Amino acid sequence: MKNELLKGKRFTDIAQVRDAVAKAVDFYNFQRPHMSINMMTPAEAALCEGVLEKWWVSYREKAVRAIMEKQALETGDNNISLSAVHGLTGGRRPEGDP
């Protein structure tokens, strides 16, 4: 975001910074298509269900999926919830320690 939308801009007060960042975040989430989520915006991707086709490998996602599949095999639970893999909608991190 800094390099694409804010690079080279000069601000004279914090209100200008807050306004510019708010506009940049809005553009990034609602207007700018992302290659990593099949040329959708994050807002569009948040409305999708299931696993999103990505154009890159998420090693974190692969590791979490492997752990969850192992737990499912051990417990006999076939209903694997992948919400922990995808995080929260809107790009927010879960509460608590990482």
N, C-alpha and C positions, 0 to 999 in steps of 0.2 A: 504494500500500500504506500509506504514511504517513497519508494523509487518510482512507482507508476503515477501517483496522484498528488504527492506533496513535495516532490523534489524541486528545489529552486525557489519555492515560495518563501516570502518574507512576511512575518507577522509582527504587529506592534503591540498586541495585547492578548491575553489568554482567551478572550471571547472570540477573537478571530481564529485562534487555533482550534477551539472547540467546534466552531461552525465548520471549518474546513475538514476536520476529522469526521464529524457527523455526516457531511456530504460524501466524503470518500467512502465511509463504511456503507452508506446507503447505496452508492453506485456499485461497490464491490459485491454486495449481497443481492441486489435486485436488478441490476442492469448488465453487469459484466459477465459474459459466459466464461466458464472455466473448463479447460481441457481435461482436468483431472476428474470431472464428473460429467463427461460426455457432452460437453458444450452447453450445459444447463447453468443457470444461475444457482447460487446456494439456496435461494428462496424456492426455486422450482424443485431442486433436489430434496429439500426438506419435506415436500409433499409426496414424494415417491415412497412406495412400500417395498420391502424386500431389500436385497443386496444391489447396490448401484454398480453398474459397469464402470470401471475406472481405467484410465489410460496409463496407470502407474501402479507399482506394487507397494502396498502398505505392509511393511514387516510387522508392525504392531498389530494390525488387524489379523494377519495370518497367525501370529502367536496366540492372540486371544481366542480366535476361532479353534485352534488346535486344543487349547486348554478346555474350552467349553465342550468340544466333541469328546474329549477324554472323560470329562465328568459325566457326560450323558451316557457313555458306554458303561461307566462304573455304576451309575445309579439306575440305568435302564430307562431314563427319561428321554423320550424322543422329541420333546418340545424345547428346542434350543432357542433361547432368546438372544438375539444379537444386538440388543439395544446398548449393551456395554461396549460393543465394538464400534458402533457409529457415534457414540456420545449423545449429547442432548441437541435438540433442534435449536437453530439460531446461533450455533457456534459456541454456546456456553459450555464451560467445563463443569463436570459434576462437583458437588460440594464435597469438602473434606480433603484429606491428604491425597496427593497424586500417586 
